[in-house]
Structures are given as C-alpha cells and as structure tokens.
C-alpha cells in the first residue's frame, strides 16, 4: 500500500471497512506500487460473516476458498482492455464488457467505470486546474512586483539641430507602484465600508441599514448628488460621525 492508503486506513472510523472508492482513487489508480486494483465487496463480506454465525475463522476460510465472490480484482491487463475498448467503442460499456468477457461481466464494467474511472478522471482534471491556477498566481505575483506607473515630470531640451532650432521632449520617470499596494487599498476600503454598515445597524437599527442599502442599490435611478442628500439629510440625519464616514465613500466633487 502507498503511504496515502495507510494514512487513510489508520484515520478511518473504528469498526468500519475502508474501501478504495471511499479513499481518494488516486491512491489506487496512479500508484506505482499497486499494479492491481482490488476492492472488497463490503456487503458480501458482512453477509458471509452472518451466514457463518459471526465466526470470523469460518468466514475467513470461506473467503479463501472463493475470493472472487468477495473481492473485485482489476489487473493491469484488465485495465488496458477496458481503456482500449473505451476508445474503440466510444464509451459503450456493454461493448466493452463483451470485449473483456469472460474475465469481467457487464456489472463489473459498470462498477469500475463509475466508482474508479470517473473519480480518477475528475481527480486528474482537478490537478490540471490546480497546476494552471498555481502558474497563473505565479504570473500575477511576478507582474505585481514588476508593474509600475509612468509619471510625466516635465520637458527637457534636446541639443540644437544644425539650423539652430531646438526640440522639446517630454521626459518621465517610472514611479514604482506595486499592484499589491492597490489591492491592499481596495481591501481596506471594503473593510471600512463593511464596518460602516455594521455601525449603522448597531446605532440606528436594521430598518435604517435597509434604507442605506436600498439607496445605494437604486443609485442608477438617481444622481450622486441626490444619493448624498438622501443618505445625509434623511437616513443619517443627526449622526455627524456616520455622515462624515459616509462622505468618505462618495466622489470628491459631491462631498462638500
């Protein structure tokens, strides 16, 4: 067993039988150690134990005599036959079962497809997306620290030409403004807005908070000046501290 399987088995609830489908199927399908895929039929094991009056030794002997009744085995050859049949028959499980028979029947093929192949494909898809996300984040971080803003600082005279005329060229310098600084300011503003709404609810109640929220939601129906009048004169009237904080979220041209 791989380390992942051993770790999962140790952490499994006492008294319950772990199966490969309850574990991450990556441990069973992608490991280099387990070339054969096995899974116990828990229901068959329990029924066998019941038939032998819960005598563990007798039940174990019955399993040893006919292991295929209690264990689903998929060898490397079986899995290769399944994969080639899946490509050949465009995913038709009934045709795949005919190609693998008599080693596996139709029910075994269905069980393998839906309990092992699909979860493994989903796991591989998740890993691919995770790798893409990591590469994107690395790219974003690289650009974040390399990004900068060009600021024009003034004019600079170029050397005179032969005809005595002089050219004026704009010069500038790169003011390093990391994107992380911008993101930090946006997050700080968002946190301040959230705290403002919490304070409105604490001091004025939920009804006033709803009035503030509705006024902001209906901004497209009003001008910013009208919104300022509604917030300061109607909803927040008599609360200078909340009015002052509210102004901080409005455009500068309507603050005064």
C-alpha positions as CSV (number, residue, x, y, z in Angstrom):
1,X,0.0,0.0,0.0
2,X,1.1,3.5,-0.5
3,X,1.6,6.0,2.3
4,X,-1.7,7.7,1.5
5,X,-3.7,4.5,1.8
6,X,-2.0,3.6,5.1
7,X,-2.7,7.0,6.5
8,X,-6.3,6.9,5.4
9,X,-6.8,3.4,6.8
10,X,-5.4,4.5,10.2
11,X,-7.7,7.5,10.3
12,X,-10.8,5.6,9.2
13,X,-13.6,5.2,11.9
14,X,-13.1,2.2,14.1
15,X,-15.4,-0.7,13.1
16,X,-15.9,0.4,9.5
17,X,-14.2,-1.2,6.5
18,X,-12.4,1.3,4.3
19,X,-12.6,0.7,0.5
20,X,-10.7,2.1,-2.4
21,X,-13.8,4.1,-3.6
22,X,-14.1,5.8,-0.2
23,X,-10.5,6.8,-0.4
24,X,-9.1,9.1,-3.0
25,X,-9.0,6.8,-6.0
26,X,-5.7,8.4,-7.0
27,X,-4.0,6.1,-4.5
28,X,-5.3,3.1,-6.3
29,X,-5.1,4.1,-9.9
30,X,-2.0,6.1,-10.1
31,X,0.4,4.5,-7.6
32,X,3.4,2.7,-9.0
33,X,3.2,0.1,-6.2
34,X,-0.3,-1.2,-6.7
35,X,-0.3,-2.6,-10.2
36,X,-3.6,-4.5,-9.4
37,X,-6.8,-2.7,-8.3
38,X,-8.7,-4.5,-5.6
39,X,-11.8,-3.6,-3.7
40,X,-13.7,-5.7,-1.2
41,X,-17.4,-6.1,-1.5
42,X,-18.4,-4.9,2.0
43,X,-22.0,-6.2,1.7
44,X,-20.8,-9.7,0.6
45,X,-18.3,-9.8,3.4
46,X,-20.9,-8.9,6.0
47,X,-23.4,-11.4,4.5
48,X,-20.7,-14.1,4.6
49,X,-20.0,-13.3,8.3
50,X,-23.7,-13.5,9.1
51,X,-24.0,-16.9,7.3
52,X,-21.2,-18.3,9.5
53,X,-22.9,-17.0,12.7
54,X,-20.2,-14.3,13.1
55,X,-17.5,-16.9,13.4
56,X,-14.5,-15.0,11.9
57,X,-12.3,-18.0,11.3
58,X,-15.1,-19.9,9.4
59,X,-15.9,-16.7,7.4
60,X,-12.2,-16.2,6.5
61,X,-11.9,-19.8,5.3
62,X,-15.0,-19.3,3.1
63,X,-13.4,-16.2,1.6
64,X,-10.1,-18.1,1.0
65,X,-12.0,-20.8,-0.9
66,X,-13.8,-18.4,-3.3
67,X,-12.0,-15.0,-3.1
68,X,-13.6,-13.7,-6.3
69,X,-17.0,-13.7,-4.6
70,X,-15.8,-11.1,-2.1
71,X,-13.1,-9.1,-4.0
72,X,-13.2,-7.2,-7.2
73,X,-9.9,-7.6,-9.0
74,X,-8.7,-5.5,-11.9
75,X,-5.3,-6.4,-13.2
76,X,-3.1,-4.3,-15.4
77,X,-4.3,-6.3,-18.4
78,X,-7.9,-5.9,-17.5
79,X,-7.5,-2.1,-17.2
80,X,-5.7,-2.0,-20.5
81,X,-8.5,-3.9,-22.2
82,X,-11.0,-1.5,-20.6
83,X,-9.2,1.5,-21.9
84,X,-8.7,0.2,-25.4
85,X,-12.4,-0.9,-25.5
86,X,-13.4,2.5,-24.2
87,X,-11.6,4.2,-27.1
88,X,-12.7,1.6,-29.7
89,X,-16.4,1.6,-28.8
90,X,-16.7,5.3,-27.9
91,X,-17.6,4.6,-24.2
92,X,-20.2,1.9,-24.8
93,X,-19.9,-0.1,-21.5
94,X,-21.9,-3.0,-22.9
95,X,-19.5,-3.5,-25.9
96,X,-16.5,-3.0,-23.5
97,X,-17.9,-5.8,-21.3
98,X,-18.1,-8.1,-24.3
99,X,-14.5,-7.4,-25.2
100,X,-13.3,-8.2,-21.6
101,X,-15.5,-11.2,-21.1
102,X,-15.3,-13.8,-19.5
103,X,-12.9,-12.1,-17.1
104,X,-15.4,-9.4,-16.2
105,X,-19.1,-9.2,-16.7
106,X,-21.3,-6.1,-17.6
107,X,-21.9,-5.3,-13.9
108,X,-18.2,-5.3,-13.2
109,X,-17.5,-2.9,-16.0
110,X,-20.2,-0.5,-14.8
111,X,-18.9,-0.7,-11.3
112,X,-15.3,0.0,-12.5
113,X,-16.4,2.9,-14.7
114,X,-18.5,4.8,-12.1
115,X,-16.5,4.0,-9.0
116,X,-13.0,4.3,-10.2
117,X,-12.5,5.7,-13.7
118,X,-14.8,8.7,-13.4
119,X,-13.5,9.8,-10.0
120,X,-9.9,9.3,-11.2
121,X,-10.6,11.4,-14.3
122,X,-12.2,14.1,-12.1
123,X,-9.1,14.0,-9.8
124,X,-6.8,14.4,-12.8
125,X,-8.9,17.3,-14.0
126,X,-8.7,18.9,-10.6
127,X,-4.9,18.5,-10.5
128,X,-4.6,20.1,-14.0
129,X,-6.7,23.1,-13.0
130,X,-4.8,23.4,-9.7
131,X,-1.5,23.5,-11.7
132,X,-2.9,26.1,-14.0
133,X,-4.1,28.2,-11.0
134,X,-0.6,28.0,-9.5
135,X,1.0,29.1,-12.7
136,X,-1.5,32.0,-13.0
137,X,-0.8,33.1,-9.4
138,X,2.9,33.0,-10.0
139,X,2.5,35.1,-13.2
140,X,0.3,37.6,-11.3
141,X,2.8,37.9,-8.5
142,X,5.6,38.4,-10.9
143,X,3.7,41.1,-12.8
144,X,2.5,42.6,-9.5
145,X,6.0,43.4,-8.3
146,X,7.2,44.4,-11.8
147,X,4.3,46.7,-12.5
148,X,4.8,50.4,-12.4
149,X,3.2,53.6,-13.4
150,X,4.7,56.1,-15.8
151,X,4.6,59.7,-14.5
152,X,5.4,62.6,-16.7
153,X,7.6,65.0,-14.9
154,X,8.3,67.8,-17.4
155,X,10.2,68.9,-20.5
156,X,13.8,68.5,-21.4
157,X,15.6,70.4,-24.2
158,X,17.4,68.4,-26.7
159,X,20.6,69.6,-28.3
160,X,20.0,72.2,-31.0
161,X,19.9,71.0,-34.6
162,X,22.1,72.4,-37.3
163,X,19.6,75.0,-38.2
164,X,19.6,76.4,-34.7
165,X,16.2,75.1,-33.7
166,X,15.7,73.2,-30.5
167,X,13.3,70.3,-29.8
168,X,11.4,69.9,-26.6
169,X,10.8,66.3,-25.5
170,X,8.7,65.1,-22.6
171,X,10.6,63.2,-20.0
172,X,9.3,61.0,-17.4
173,X,10.2,58.5,-14.7
174,X,8.8,55.2,-13.6
175,X,7.1,55.6,-10.2
176,X,7.1,52.1,-8.8
177,X,3.5,51.4,-7.7
178,X,3.1,47.8,-6.9
179,X,-0.3,46.3,-7.7
180,X,-0.2,44.8,-4.3
181,X,-0.5,48.3,-2.8
182,X,-3.6,49.0,-5.0
183,X,-5.1,45.7,-3.9
184,X,-4.4,46.5,-0.3
185,X,-6.1,49.8,-0.5
186,X,-9.2,48.3,-2.2
187,X,-9.4,45.7,0.6
188,X,-9.0,48.3,3.3
189,X,-11.8,50.4,1.7
190,X,-14.0,47.3,1.5
191,X,-13.4,46.6,5.2
192,X,-14.1,50.2,6.1
193,X,-17.4,50.1,4.2
194,X,-18.4,46.9,5.9
195,X,-17.6,48.3,9.3
196,X,-19.7,51.5,8.4
197,X,-22.7,49.4,7.6
198,X,-22.3,47.4,10.9
199,X,-22.2,50.6,12.9
200,X,-25.3,51.9,11.1
201,X,-27.1,48.8,12.1
202,X,-25.8,49.0,15.7
203,X,-26.7,52.6,16.2
204,X,-29.8,53.1,14.0
205,X,-31.3,49.6,13.6
206,X,-31.9,47.2,10.8
207,X,-34.5,49.4,9.2
208,X,-32.1,52.3,8.7
209,X,-29.5,49.8,7.4
210,X,-32.0,48.5,4.9
211,X,-32.7,52.1,3.8
212,X,-29.0,52.8,3.3
213,X,-28.7,49.5,1.2
214,X,-31.7,50.3,-0.9
215,X,-30.5,53.9,-1.6
216,X,-27.1,52.5,-2.8
217,X,-28.8,49.8,-4.9
218,X,-31.0,52.4,-6.6
219,X,-28.1,54.7,-7.5
220,X,-28.7,54.1,-11.2
221,X,-32.1,55.8,-10.8
222,X,-30.6,58.9,-9.1
223,X,-27.7,61.2,-9.4
224,X,-24.8,61.0,-6.9
225,X,-25.9,64.4,-5.5
226,X,-29.4,63.0,-4.9
227,X,-27.9,60.0,-3.2
228,X,-25.8,62.2,-0.9
229,X,-28.9,64.2,0.0
230,X,-30.9,61.0,0.8
231,X,-28.1,59.5,2.9
232,X,-27.1,62.6,4.9
233,X,-30.3,64.5,5.2
234,X,-32.9,61.7,5.5
235,X,-31.3,58.5,6.7
236,X,-28.3,59.6,8.7
237,X,-29.6,62.9,10.0
238,X,-28.4,63.8,13.5
239,X,-25.4,61.4,13.4
240,X,-22.4,63.5,12.4
241,X,-19.9,60.7,12.8
242,X,-21.8,58.4,10.4
243,X,-22.4,61.3,8.0
244,X,-18.7,62.1,7.9
245,X,-17.7,58.5,7.3
246,X,-20.4,58.1,4.6
247,X,-18.9,61.1,2.7
248,X,-15.6,59.2,2.5
249,X,-17.2,56.7,0.1
250,X,-18.7,59.4,-2.2
251,X,-16.9,61.1,-5.1
252,X,-14.9,64.1,-4.0
253,X,-17.0,66.5,-6.1
254,X,-20.1,65.9,-4.0
255,X,-18.5,65.7,-0.6
256,X,-18.7,69.4,0.2
